[in-house]
Amino acid sequence: MRIDAISIFPDYFAPLDLSLPGKARRAGLVDFTAHDLRGWATDRHRTVDDTPYGGGAGMVMKPEPWGEALDAVCTDAAVLIVPTPSGAPFTHADAVDLSGAEHLVFACGRYEGIDQRVIDHAATRWQVREISLGDFVVNGGEVAALAIIEAVVRLIPGFMGNPESLAEESHADGLLEYPVYTKPAHWRDLDVPEVLLSGDHGRIAAWRREQSRARTRQRRPDLTHDAGE
Ligand SMILES: N#Cc1c(-c2ccc3ccn(Cc4ccc(CN5CCCCC5)cc4)c3c2)n[nH]c1N
């Protein structure tokens, strides 16, 4: 998989050399490049923003640099991901879907966002996904791109050391994960649940299923329609 990120803060993606996706790069599973949008700004000051038509606070990112950047970076197979507070909530299903893509390009906006014509024009040439990380506002698309990249790359076949662990993850079956424990069995007057020390794999599996269901009911009633029934 090829992944490109376009941003006025390309150094924001340096942590990818340290985390999971960094390992994927060395294994040749993922090829990641961060690009500085200002490289496609043609004026002397390398301007990428201007005041909004219709008035309003803040600045909007100009279409010209973005148009040139996407023309240069996107291949025909590109899926263009545009993080935005107004996007569709990102889910595990999206991560699974995107893990099969050949080329992901992240358009990371700043200021009050990117001129809508950039997205509209891109949609005539590539698959475009406007995605939100959650119901809160941050100052740009980079943190969402990092989260999405990590969620996607770890699902690429051959990346995770223990692919079985993916099957039991939160949201993989519509439920939240059960609690986990390790040694010592007794710590600060707290014991590991006896069932986990029993060696009875059937009891352990049943206990974990019930813990997942209870957590999901308590913390995420929105997920409990018929998940994991
Ligand atoms: N993914 C994701 C995100 C983002 C995200 C993603 C990308 C950008 C680019 C810029 N910003 C900052 C910004 C965007 C909008 C506004 C509010 N509106 C602006 C237009 C007129 C009305 C008001 C304030 C500030 C971004 C934020 N935030 N939260 C998520 N889950």
Ligand as a Chemical Component Dictionary entry (heavy atoms), coordinates in Angstrom:
data_LIG
# 
_chem_comp.id                   LIG 
_chem_comp.type                 NON-POLYMER 
_chem_comp.pdbx_formal_charge   0 
_chem_comp.three_letter_code    LIG 
# 
loop_
_chem_comp_atom.comp_id 
_chem_comp_atom.atom_id 
_chem_comp_atom.alt_atom_id 
_chem_comp_atom.type_symbol 
_chem_comp_atom.charge 
_chem_comp_atom.model_Cartn_x 
_chem_comp_atom.model_Cartn_y 
_chem_comp_atom.model_Cartn_z 
_chem_comp_atom.pdbx_ordinal 
LIG N1  N1  N 0 -11.294 14.619 10.980 1  
LIG C1  C1  C 0 -11.496 15.499 11.704 2  
LIG C2  C2  C 0 -11.753 16.507 12.652 3  
LIG C3  C3  C 0 -11.398 17.866 12.668 4  
LIG C4  C4  C 0 -10.708 18.702 11.654 5  
LIG C5  C5  C 0 -10.254 18.140 10.459 6  
LIG C6  C6  C 0 -9.704  18.952 9.479  7  
LIG C7  C7  C 0 -9.582  20.323 9.704  8  
LIG C8  C8  C 0 -9.121  21.410 8.927  9  
LIG C9  C9  C 0 -9.260  22.559 9.677  10 
LIG N2  N2  N 0 -9.795  22.215 10.877 11 
LIG C10 C10 C 0 -10.075 23.170 11.939 12 
LIG C11 C11 C 0 -11.489 23.604 11.936 13 
LIG C12 C12 C 0 -12.415 23.117 11.053 14 
LIG C13 C13 C 0 -13.768 23.577 11.128 15 
LIG C14 C14 C 0 -14.107 24.508 12.061 16 
LIG C15 C15 C 0 -15.530 25.050 12.173 17 
LIG N3  N3  N 0 -16.225 25.468 10.941 18 
LIG C16 C16 C 0 -15.367 26.043 9.910  19 
LIG C17 C17 C 0 -16.186 26.464 8.662  20 
LIG C18 C18 C 0 -17.268 27.434 9.028  21 
LIG C19 C19 C 0 -18.117 26.879 10.136 22 
LIG C20 C20 C 0 -17.268 26.417 11.346 23 
LIG C21 C21 C 0 -13.164 24.987 12.930 24 
LIG C22 C22 C 0 -11.844 24.524 12.871 25 
LIG C23 C23 C 0 -10.010 20.865 10.917 26 
LIG C24 C24 C 0 -10.562 20.071 11.895 27 
LIG N4  N4  N 0 -11.860 18.395 13.830 28 
LIG N5  N5  N 0 -12.490 17.412 14.518 29 
LIG C25 C25 C 0 -12.463 16.261 13.834 30 
LIG N6  N6  N 0 -13.033 15.088 14.241 31 
# 
loop_
_chem_comp_bond.comp_id 
_chem_comp_bond.atom_id_1 
_chem_comp_bond.atom_id_2 
_chem_comp_bond.value_order 
_chem_comp_bond.pdbx_ordinal 
LIG N1  C1  TRIP 1  
LIG C1  C2  SING 2  
LIG C2  C3  SING 3  
LIG C2  C25 DOUB 4  
LIG C3  C4  SING 5  
LIG C3  N4  DOUB 6  
LIG C4  C5  SING 7  
LIG C4  C24 DOUB 8  
LIG C5  C6  DOUB 9  
LIG C6  C7  SING 10 
LIG C7  C8  SING 11 
LIG C7  C23 DOUB 12 
LIG C8  C9  DOUB 13 
LIG C9  N2  SING 14 
LIG N2  C10 SING 15 
LIG N2  C23 SING 16 
LIG C10 C11 SING 17 
LIG C11 C12 SING 18 
LIG C11 C22 DOUB 19 
LIG C12 C13 DOUB 20 
LIG C13 C14 SING 21 
LIG C14 C15 SING 22 
LIG C14 C21 DOUB 23 
LIG C15 N3  SING 24 
LIG N3  C16 SING 25 
LIG N3  C20 SING 26 
LIG C16 C17 SING 27 
LIG C17 C18 SING 28 
LIG C18 C19 SING 29 
LIG C19 C20 SING 30 
LIG C21 C22 SING 31 
LIG C23 C24 SING 32 
LIG N4  N5  SING 33 
LIG N5  C25 SING 34 
LIG C25 N6  SING 35 
# 
